[in-house]
Each structure stands twice: as C-alpha cells, then as structure tokens.
Amino acid sequence: MNGKAEVVVHEAQAFQQMIDQLQRLEEELQKLKLEALRSQIDIGIKQLDSSQYTEYNDESLSAFFANIKARGQENLADRDSL
C-alpha cells in the first residue's frame, strides 16, 4: 500500500444517504446555473432593447476574440502563480 485506501466498508443506508445528498446538490446546482443563464439572457435583451451593444465586422471581431484570449491567458498565468 502506498498510503491510499484500497477498500472502504460503509453501511448501505449511510452510503445511500450520501448518494441522495449528492443528487440533491447536483439538482440544486443545475437550478442555479439555469437561473444565472436566464439572468444573463434578460440582461442581454435589455441591452439590445436600449441599443447598448456593439456591432462587429470580420476585422473587429478577430480583435475582440484575440483580446478575450489574451485576458484568459493572463488569468491562467495569475492563477498558476498562486
């Protein structure tokens, strides 16, 4: 053994309770994700209705994506340096 458990004995009822709790947590997470998505869609619709958006052409869209990629790489570098 290398310090890792090879066999775990667990009471069936306690194991089922853990499974049930995990399922409830997964369902709650899905609800929260759906609420967040709906909120973002509502914000987008309001921005469209109030003309708060930017139109892109092929060139400006490429620059936009490059900017997103660069910020993502910076965030990863910052996270990795912690």
C-alpha positions, 0 to 999 in steps of 0.5 A, a space after each residue: 500500500 502506498 498510503 491510499 485506501 484500497 477498500 472502504 466498508 460503509 453501511 448501505 443506508 449511510 452510503 445511500 444517504 450520501 448518494 441522495 445528498 449528492 443528487 440533491 446538490 447536483 439538482 440544486 446546482 443545475 437550478 442555479 446555473 439555469 437561473 444565472 443563464 436566464 439572468 444573463 439572457 434578460 440582461 442581454 435583451 435589455 441591452 439590445 432593447 436600449 441599443 447598448 451593444 456593439 456591432 462587429 465586422 470580420 476585422 473587429 471581431 478577430 480583435 475582440 476574440 484575440 483580446 478575450 484570449 489574451 485576458 484568459 491567458 493572463 488569468 491562467 498565468 495569475 492563477 498558476 502563480 498562486 
